[in-house]
Amino acid sequence: MRRSGNIFESDCYRGRRFGDYSGNQILTIALSVISLIAVIYIIVDFDKVTAKIAVGIVNLLSMGLPVLAVIIGIMIMAGRFSRQRHRSFWGW
């Protein structure tokens, strides 16, 4: 396993610390439990979760994200225009 580069093989050369579970299995179980808790929370407080998402999106849009996107787009277009003009000047 050390030199094979496969991270999903068993880690038997290090020894097992948690019974018969490998590190990958422990991580999978922990993430599954966290996901289950999150699903239960979303089902129980669906209105509160959707309200928080809506408030977050409104705050994001009202902070000037669209203005920032327009400014970045103008900068990219100006950069492309100056590069094209530079190439055409030296290309003739």
N, CA, C and O atoms as a printed pandas DataFrame, in Angstrom:
     atom_number atom_name residue_name chain_id  residue_number  x_coord  y_coord  z_coord
0              1         N          MET        A               1    0.828   -1.183    0.000
1              2        CA          MET        A               1    0.000    0.000    0.000
2              3         C          MET        A               1    0.871    1.245    0.000
3              4         O          MET        A               1    0.486    2.254   -0.591
4              5         N          ARG        A               2    2.009    1.209    0.630
5              6        CA          ARG        A               2    2.841    2.404    0.732
6              7         C          ARG        A               2    3.259    2.933   -0.619
7              8         O          ARG        A               2    3.220    4.143   -0.840
8              9         N          ARG        A               3    3.650    2.083   -1.511
9             10        CA          ARG        A               3    4.192    2.536   -2.780
10            11         C          ARG        A               3    3.206    2.420   -3.934
11            12         O          ARG        A               3    3.517    2.810   -5.060
12            13         N          SER        A               4    2.023    1.888   -3.663
13            14        CA          SER        A               4    1.071    1.673   -4.750
14            15         C          SER        A               4    0.319    2.951   -5.116
15            16         O          SER        A               4   -0.147    3.073   -6.249
16            17         N          GLY        A               5    0.189    3.895   -4.206
17            18        CA          GLY        A               5   -0.519    5.128   -4.482
18            19         C          GLY        A               5   -2.030    4.991   -4.404
19            20         O          GLY        A               5   -2.739    5.934   -4.754
20            21         N          ASN        A               6   -2.540    3.872   -3.965
21            22        CA          ASN        A               6   -3.973    3.672   -3.846
22            23         C          ASN        A               6   -4.390    3.998   -2.421
23            24         O          ASN        A               6   -4.052    3.265   -1.491
24            25         N          ILE        A               7   -5.125    5.100   -2.242
25            26        CA          ILE        A               7   -5.483    5.510   -0.882
26            27         C          ILE        A               7   -6.643    4.697   -0.325
27            28         O          ILE        A               7   -6.949    4.813    0.862
28            29         N          PHE        A               8   -7.299    3.877   -1.144
29            30        CA          PHE        A               8   -8.450    3.138   -0.684
30            31         C          PHE        A               8   -8.123    1.709   -0.257
31            32         O          PHE        A               8   -9.024    0.970    0.141
32            33         N          GLU        A               9   -6.871    1.308   -0.330
33            34        CA          GLU        A               9   -6.504   -0.017    0.169
34            35         C          GLU        A               9   -6.432    0.014    1.683
35            36         O          GLU        A               9   -6.387    1.084    2.291
36            37         N          SER        A              10   -6.422   -1.136    2.271
37            38        CA          SER        A              10   -6.389   -1.194    3.733
38            39         C          SER        A              10   -5.025   -0.743    4.247
39            40         O          SER        A              10   -4.002   -0.908    3.583
40            41         N          ASP        A              11   -5.043   -0.179    5.430
41            42        CA          ASP        A              11   -3.821    0.322    6.059
42            43         C          ASP        A              11   -3.289   -0.711    7.057
43            44         O          ASP        A              11   -3.012   -0.382    8.210
44            45         N          CYS        A              12   -3.152   -1.945    6.612
45            46        CA          CYS        A              12   -2.801   -3.010    7.536
46            47         C          CYS        A              12   -1.356   -2.899    8.013
47            48         O          CYS        A              12   -1.027   -3.458    9.059
48            49         N          TYR        A              13   -0.488   -2.207    7.298
49            50        CA          TYR        A              13    0.901   -2.116    7.742
50            51         C          TYR        A              13    1.040   -1.186    8.940
51            52         O          TYR        A              13    2.043   -1.248    9.650
52            53         N          ARG        A              14    0.064   -0.338    9.175
53            54        CA          ARG        A              14    0.118    0.562   10.329
54            55         C          ARG        A              14   -0.535   -0.052   11.559
55            56         O          ARG        A              14   -0.351    0.429   12.677
56            57         N          GLY        A              15   -1.268   -1.074   11.352
57            58        CA          GLY        A              15   -1.984   -1.672   12.471
58            59         C          GLY        A              15   -3.367   -1.069   12.585
59            60         O          GLY        A              15   -3.602    0.054   12.140
60            61         N          ARG        A              16   -4.259   -1.796   13.166
61            62        CA          ARG        A              16   -5.634   -1.305   13.303
62            63         C          ARG        A              16   -5.824   -0.820   14.732
63            64         O          ARG        A              16   -5.474   -1.501   15.696
64            65         N          ARG        A              17   -6.383    0.362   14.836
65            66        CA          ARG        A              17   -6.558    0.952   16.164
66            67         C          ARG        A              17   -8.007    0.889   16.625
67            68         O          ARG        A              17   -8.265    0.915   17.828
68            69         N          PHE        A              18   -8.945    0.808   15.714
69            70        CA          PHE        A              18  -10.355    0.843   16.070
70            71         C          PHE        A              18  -11.026   -0.470   15.688
71            72         O          PHE        A              18  -12.017   -0.477   14.958
72            73         N          GLY        A              19  -10.505   -1.537   16.164
73            74        CA          GLY        A              19  -11.094   -2.836   15.866
74            75         C          GLY        A              19  -10.829   -3.238   14.431
75            76         O          GLY        A              19   -9.687   -3.223   13.972
76            77         N          ASP        A              20  -11.868   -3.592   13.737
77            78        CA          ASP        A              20  -11.726   -4.047   12.362
78            79         C          ASP        A              20  -12.036   -2.958   11.348
79            80         O          ASP        A              20  -12.223   -3.266   10.170
80            81         N          TYR        A              21  -12.096   -1.706   11.757
81            82        CA          TYR        A              21  -12.411   -0.611   10.845
82            83         C          TYR        A              21  -11.137    0.081   10.370
83            84         O          TYR        A              21  -10.235    0.363   11.159
84            85         N          SER        A              22  -11.083    0.346    9.076
85            86        CA          SER        A              22   -9.949    1.095    8.548
86            87         C          SER        A              22  -10.260    2.593    8.679
87            88         O          SER        A              22  -11.366    2.980    9.057
88            89         N          GLY        A              23   -9.289    3.401    8.366
89            90        CA          GLY        A              23   -9.486    4.843    8.442
90            91         C          GLY        A              23  -10.552    5.329    7.495
91            92         O          GLY        A              23  -11.317    6.236    7.823
92            93         N          ASN        A              24  -10.608    4.722    6.298
93            94        CA          ASN        A              24  -11.628    5.107    5.322
94            95         C          ASN        A              24  -13.027    4.765    5.809
95            96         O          ASN        A              24  -13.961    5.539    5.598
96            97         N          GLN        A              25  -13.180    3.640    6.444
97            98        CA          GLN        A              25  -14.492    3.252    6.942
98            99         C          GLN        A              25  -14.940    4.151    8.083
99           100         O          GLN        A              25  -16.117    4.499    8.175
100          101         N          ILE        A              26  -14.010    4.529    8.953
101          102        CA          ILE        A              26  -14.348    5.421   10.059
102          103         C          ILE        A              26  -14.769    6.787    9.528
103          104         O          ILE        A              26  -15.733    7.376   10.017
104          105         N          LEU        A              27  -14.053    7.287    8.533
105          106        CA          LEU        A              27  -14.408    8.570    7.937
106          107         C          LEU        A              27  -15.774    8.501    7.259
107          108         O          LEU        A              27  -16.568    9.435    7.377
108          109         N          THR        A              28  -16.055    7.416    6.554
109          110        CA          THR        A              28  -17.344    7.248    5.900
110          111         C          THR        A              28  -18.477    7.212    6.917
111          112         O          THR        A              28  -19.524    7.823    6.701
112          113         N          ILE        A              29  -18.279    6.512    8.008
113          114        CA          ILE        A              29  -19.311    6.428    9.054
114          115         C          ILE        A              29  -19.529    7.798    9.690
115          116         O          ILE        A              29  -20.672    8.197    9.914
116          117         N          ALA        A              30  -18.448    8.524    9.984
117          118        CA          ALA        A              30  -18.567    9.843   10.615
118          119         C          ALA        A              30  -19.297   10.826    9.693
119          120         O          ALA        A              30  -20.165   11.571   10.149
120          121         N          LEU        A              31  -18.955   10.834    8.411
121          122        CA          LEU        A              31  -19.618   11.737    7.475
122          123         C          LEU        A              31  -21.077   11.350    7.253
123          124         O          LEU        A              31  -21.925   12.218    7.042
124          125         N          SER        A              32  -21.370   10.065    7.299
125          126        CA          SER        A              32  -22.759    9.622    7.172
126          127         C          SER        A              32  -23.593   10.078    8.356
127          128         O          SER        A              32  -24.738   10.499    8.186
128          129         N          VAL        A              33  -23.031    9.997    9.545
129          130        CA          VAL        A              33  -23.752   10.451   10.744
130          131         C          VAL        A              33  -23.985   11.956   10.687
131          132         O          VAL        A              33  -25.073   12.425   11.023
132          133         N          ILE        A              34  -22.982   12.717   10.267
133          134        CA          ILE        A              34  -23.141   14.171   10.143
134          135         C          ILE        A              34  -24.211   14.499    9.109
135          136         O          ILE        A              34  -25.022   15.399    9.330
136          137         N          SER        A              35  -24.229   13.788    7.984
137          138        CA          SER        A              35  -25.239   14.017    6.947
138          139         C          SER        A              35  -26.631   13.676    7.458
139          140         O          SER        A              35  -27.585   14.398    7.169
140          141         N          LEU        A              36  -26.763   12.603    8.201
141          142        CA          LEU        A              36  -28.049   12.217    8.753
142          143         C          LEU        A              36  -28.566   13.279    9.720
143          144         O          LEU        A              36  -29.750   13.614    9.700
144          145         N          ILE        A              37  -27.691   13.803   10.558
145          146        CA          ILE        A              37  -28.086   14.867   11.493
146          147         C          ILE        A              37  -28.519   16.111   10.725
147          148         O          ILE        A              37  -29.503   16.754   11.091
148          149         N          ALA        A              38  -27.797   16.453    9.668
149          150        CA          ALA        A              38  -28.161   17.621    8.865
150          151         C          ALA        A              38  -29.508   17.425    8.186
151          152         O          ALA        A              38  -30.303   18.363    8.131
152          153         N          VAL        A              39  -29.788   16.236    7.670
153          154        CA          VAL        A              39  -31.069   15.957    7.018
154          155         C          VAL        A              39  -32.209   16.075    8.030
155          156         O          VAL        A              39  -33.251   16.657    7.728
156          157         N          ILE        A              40  -32.018   15.535    9.207
157          158        CA          ILE        A              40  -33.058   15.625   10.242
158          159         C          ILE        A              40  -33.308   17.081   10.616
159          160         O          ILE        A              40  -34.459   17.484   10.781
160          161         N          TYR        A              41  -32.246   17.876   10.753
161          162        CA          TYR        A              41  -32.397   19.295   11.094
162          163         C          TYR        A              41  -33.143   20.043    9.995
163          164         O          TYR        A              41  -34.009   20.867   10.287
164          165         N          ILE        A              42  -32.816   19.765    8.734
165          166        CA          ILE        A              42  -33.496   20.437    7.625
166          167         C          ILE        A              42  -34.967   20.045    7.563
167          168         O          ILE        A              42  -35.816   20.894    7.295
168          169         N          ILE        A              43  -35.283   18.781    7.803
169          170        CA          ILE        A              43  -36.681   18.346    7.769
170          171         C          ILE        A              43  -37.474   18.976    8.908
171          172         O          ILE        A              43  -38.607   19.414    8.707
172          173         N          VAL        A              44  -36.894   19.024   10.090
173          174        CA          VAL        A              44  -37.600   19.566   11.251
174          175         C          VAL        A              44  -37.804   21.068   11.123
175          176         O          VAL        A              44  -38.904   21.561   11.376
176          177         N          ASP        A              45  -36.772   21.802   10.737
177          178        CA          ASP        A              45  -36.835   23.262   10.663
178          179         C          ASP        A              45  -36.759   23.739    9.216
179          180         O          ASP        A              45  -35.937   24.595    8.890
180          181         N          PHE        A              46  -37.601   23.199    8.353
181          182        CA          PHE        A              46  -37.526   23.526    6.933
182          183         C          PHE        A              46  -37.781   25.006    6.681
183          184         O          PHE        A              46  -37.078   25.627    5.884
184          185         N          ASP        A              47  -38.777   25.576    7.349
185          186        CA          ASP        A              47  -39.085   26.994    7.145
186          187         C          ASP        A              47  -37.924   27.881    7.578
187          188         O          ASP        A              47  -37.593   28.854    6.901
188          189         N          LYS        A              48  -37.309   27.543    8.705
189          190        CA          LYS        A              48  -36.194   28.346    9.201
190          191         C          LYS        A              48  -34.985   28.237    8.271
191          192         O          LYS        A              48  -34.295   29.229    8.035
192          193         N          VAL        A              49  -34.728   27.054    7.747
193          194        CA          VAL        A              49  -33.585   26.854    6.852
194          195         C          VAL        A              49  -33.792   27.605    5.544
195          196         O          VAL        A              49  -32.871   28.255    5.050
196          197         N          THR        A              50  -34.999   27.522    4.978
197          198        CA          THR        A              50  -35.248   28.232    3.722
198          199         C          THR        A              50  -35.220   29.738    3.933
199          200         O          THR        A              50  -34.785   30.471    3.045
200          201         N          ALA        A              51  -35.673   30.219    5.089
201          202        CA          ALA        A              51  -35.607   31.659    5.378
202          203         C          ALA        A              51  -34.160   32.116    5.491
203          204         O          ALA        A              51  -33.811   33.191    5.003
204          205         N          LYS        A              52  -33.312   31.310    6.130
205          206        CA          LYS        A              52  -31.888   31.670    6.240
206          207         C          LYS        A              52  -31.222   31.698    4.868
207          208         O          LYS        A              52  -30.392   32.565    4.596
208          209         N          ILE        A              53  -31.582   30.757    4.009
209          210        CA          ILE        A              53  -31.011   30.742    2.656
210          211         C          ILE        A              53  -31.456   31.979    1.894
211          212         O          ILE        A              53  -30.648   32.611    1.213
212          213         N          ALA        A              54  -32.738   32.335    1.999
213          214        CA          ALA        A              54  -33.251   33.516    1.292
214          215         C          ALA        A              54  -32.580   34.787    1.786
215          216         O          ALA        A              54  -32.200   35.635    0.980
216          217         N          VAL        A              55  -32.428   34.933    3.091
217          218        CA          VAL        A              55  -31.766   36.117    3.651
218          219         C          VAL        A              55  -30.310   36.171    3.219
219          220         O          VAL        A              55  -29.793   37.251    2.932
220          221         N          GLY        A              56  -29.651   35.041    3.167
221          222        CA          GLY        A              56  -28.259   35.005    2.720
222          223         C          GLY        A              56  -28.111   35.433    1.264
223          224         O          GLY        A              56  -27.195   36.185    0.930
224          225         N          ILE        A              57  -28.997   34.965    0.405
225          226        CA          ILE        A              57  -28.939   35.342   -1.005
226          227         C          ILE        A              57  -29.217   36.832   -1.174
227          228         O          ILE        A              57  -28.546   37.499   -1.962
228          229         N          VAL        A              58  -30.204   37.366   -0.440
229          230        CA          VAL        A              58  -30.508   38.792   -0.524
230          231         C          VAL        A              58  -29.321   39.619   -0.050
231          232         O          VAL        A              58  -28.981   40.625   -0.672
232          233         N          ASN        A              59  -28.695   39.211    1.032
233          234        CA          ASN        A              59  -27.517   39.936    1.522
234          235         C          ASN        A              59  -26.373   39.888    0.517
235          236         O          ASN        A              59  -25.668   40.878    0.323
236          237         N          LEU        A              60  -26.196   38.751   -0.111
237          238        CA          LEU        A              60  -25.133   38.610   -1.102
238          239         C          LEU        A              60  -25.374   39.526   -2.298
239          240         O          LEU        A              60  -24.452   40.175   -2.791
240          241         N          LEU        A              61  -26.616   39.570   -2.753
241          242        CA          LEU        A              61  -26.928   40.411   -3.904
242          243         C          LEU        A              61  -26.912   41.897   -3.557
243          244         O          LEU        A              61  -26.562   42.727   -4.396
244          245         N          SER        A              62  -27.284   42.233   -2.339
245          246        CA          SER        A              62  -27.318   43.649   -1.975
246          247         C          SER        A              62  -25.944   44.189   -1.592
247          248         O          SER        A              62  -25.783   45.402   -1.459
248          249         N          MET        A              63  -24.971   43.341   -1.415
249          250        CA          MET        A              63  -23.624   43.787   -1.057
250          251         C          MET        A              63  -22.846   44.319   -2.242
251          252         O          MET        A              63  -21.748   44.846   -2.066
252          253         N          GLY        A              64  -23.363   44.200   -3.396
253          254        CA          GLY        A              64  -22.653   44.720   -4.549
254          255         C          GLY        A              64  -21.990   43.645   -5.384
255          256         O          GLY        A              64  -21.110   43.942   -6.192
256          257         N          LEU        A              65  -22.395   42.420   -5.202
257          258        CA          LEU        A              65  -21.823   41.340   -6.002
258          259         C          LEU        A              65  -22.057   41.551   -7.496
259          260         O          LEU        A              65  -21.143   41.310   -8.284
260          261         N          PRO        A              66  -23.239   41.988   -7.914
261          262        CA          PRO        A              66  -23.410   42.238   -9.343
262          263         C          PRO        A              66  -22.497   43.353   -9.858
263          264         O          PRO        A              66  -21.963   43.263  -10.964
264          265         N          VAL        A              67  -22.323   44.394   -9.060
265          266        CA          VAL        A              67  -21.441   45.491   -9.476
266          267         C          VAL        A              67  -20.012   44.977   -9.613
267          268         O          VAL        A              67  -19.311   45.325  -10.564
268          269         N          LEU        A              68  -19.585   44.155   -8.670
269          270        CA          LEU        A              68  -18.244   43.587   -8.733
270          271         C          LEU        A              68  -18.080   42.708   -9.972
271          272         O          LEU        A              68  -17.037   42.744  -10.625
272          273         N          ALA        A              69  -19.098   41.926  -10.295
273          274        CA          ALA        A              69  -19.026   41.071  -11.489
274          275         C          ALA        A              69  -18.923   41.914  -12.752
275          276         O          ALA        A              69  -18.180   41.563  -13.668
276          277         N          VAL        A              70  -19.661   43.028  -12.816
277          278        CA          VAL        A              70  -19.595   43.901  -13.984
278          279         C          VAL        A              70  -18.218   44.534  -14.098
279          280         O          VAL        A              70  -17.667   44.622  -15.195
280          281         N          ILE        A              71  -17.655   44.976  -12.975
281          282        CA          ILE        A              71  -16.319   45.588  -12.990
282          283         C          ILE        A              71  -15.277   44.583  -13.467
283          284         O          ILE        A              71  -14.416   44.923  -14.278
284          285         N          ILE        A              72  -15.346   43.352  -12.973
285          286        CA          ILE        A              72  -14.393   42.320  -13.390
286          287         C          ILE        A              72  -14.568   42.013  -14.876
287          288         O          ILE        A              72  -13.582   41.820  -15.587
288          289         N          GLY        A              73  -15.817   41.966  -15.351
289          290        CA          GLY        A              73  -16.057   41.723  -16.773
290          291         C          GLY        A              73  -15.482   42.823  -17.646
291          292         O          GLY        A              73  -14.902   42.545  -18.696
292          293         N          ILE        A              74  -15.639   44.074  -17.218
293          294        CA          ILE        A              74  -15.081   45.196  -17.981
294          295         C          ILE        A              74  -13.559   45.124  -18.006
295          296         O          ILE        A              74  -12.942   45.391  -19.037
296          297         N          MET        A              75  -12.947   44.762  -16.871
297          298        CA          MET        A              75  -11.490   44.652  -16.821
298          299         C          MET        A              75  -10.992   43.546  -17.755
299          300         O          MET        A              75   -9.977   43.722  -18.428
300          301         N          ILE        A              76  -11.687   42.423  -17.801
301          302        CA          ILE        A              76  -11.283   41.321  -18.684
302          303         C          ILE        A              76  -11.408   41.736  -20.142
303          304         O          ILE        A              76  -10.522   41.462  -20.951
304          305         N          MET        A              77  -12.517   42.401  -20.476
305          306        CA          MET        A              77  -12.705   42.835  -21.857
306          307         C          MET        A              77  -11.660   43.886  -22.254
307          308         O          MET        A              77  -11.158   43.867  -23.378
308          309         N          ALA        A              78  -11.335   44.793  -21.341
309          310        CA          ALA        A              78  -10.322   45.807  -21.638
310          311         C          ALA        A              78   -8.954   45.157  -21.831
311          312         O          ALA        A              78   -8.187   45.572  -22.700
312          313         N          GLY        A              79   -8.644   44.142  -21.025
313          314        CA          GLY        A              79   -7.379   43.428  -21.184
314          315         C          GLY        A              79   -7.289   42.712  -22.515
315          316         O          GLY        A              79   -6.245   42.729  -23.167
316          317         N          ARG        A              80   -8.373   42.085  -22.916
317          318        CA          ARG        A              80   -8.375   41.405  -24.218
318          319         C          ARG        A              80   -8.243   42.404  -25.357
319          320         O          ARG        A              80   -7.532   42.143  -26.327
320          321         N          PHE        A              81   -8.915   43.540  -25.254
321          322        CA          PHE        A              81   -8.847   44.549  -26.298
322          323         C          PHE        A              81   -7.433   45.105  -26.432
323          324         O          PHE        A              81   -6.937   45.293  -27.543
324          325         N          SER        A              82   -6.787   45.366  -25.299
325          326        CA          SER        A              82   -5.427   45.918  -25.375
326          327         C          SER        A              82   -4.452   44.887  -25.942
327          328         O          SER        A              82   -3.519   45.248  -26.659
328          329         N          ARG        A              83   -4.661   43.603  -25.625
329          330        CA          ARG        A              83   -3.790   42.571  -26.192
330          331         C          ARG        A              83   -4.005   42.424  -27.688
331          332         O          ARG        A              83   -3.039   42.256  -28.434
332          333         N          GLN        A              84   -5.244   42.483  -28.140
333          334        CA          GLN        A              84   -5.527   42.373  -29.567
334          335         C          GLN        A              84   -4.954   43.570  -30.316
335          336         O          GLN        A              84   -4.410   43.418  -31.410
336          337         N          ARG        A              85   -5.073   44.744  -29.736
337          338        CA          ARG        A              85   -4.542   45.929  -30.378
338          339         C          ARG        A              85   -3.025   45.865  -30.456
339          340         O          ARG        A              85   -2.424   46.276  -31.449
340          341         N          HIS        A              86   -2.414   45.345  -29.400
341          342        CA          HIS        A              86   -0.952   45.213  -29.382
342          343         C          HIS        A              86   -0.494   44.215  -30.442
343          344         O          HIS        A              86    0.492   44.460  -31.136
344          345         N          ARG        A              87   -1.197   43.100  -30.571
345          346        CA          ARG        A              87   -0.826   42.101  -31.577
346          347         C          ARG        A              87   -1.002   42.657  -32.986
347          348         O          ARG        A              87   -0.154   42.424  -33.848
348          349         N          SER        A              88   -2.080   43.383  -33.232
349          350        CA          SER        A              88   -2.309   43.881  -34.575
350          351         C          SER        A              88   -1.304   44.977  -34.932
351          352         O          SER        A              88   -0.955   45.129  -36.103
352          353         N          PHE        A              89   -0.844   45.727  -33.960
353          354        CA          PHE        A              89    0.152   46.755  -34.229
354          355         C          PHE        A              89    1.470   46.133  -34.689
355          356         O          PHE        A              89    2.085   46.594  -35.651
356          357         N          TRP        A              90    1.898   45.067  -33.980
357          358        CA          TRP        A              90    3.175   44.439  -34.327
358          359         C          TRP        A              90    3.024   43.456  -35.474
359          360         O          TRP        A              90    4.014   43.093  -36.110
360          361         N          GLY        A              91    1.797   43.020  -35.749
361          362        CA          GLY        A              91    1.609   42.031  -36.796
362          363         C          GLY        A              91    1.614   42.592  -38.202
363          364         O          GLY        A              91    1.776   41.823  -39.149
364          365         N          TRP        A              92    1.447   43.879  -38.388
365          366        CA          TRP        A              92    1.381   44.427  -39.751
366          367         C          TRP        A              92    2.734   44.804  -40.138
367          368         O          TRP        A              92    2.945   45.293  -41.248
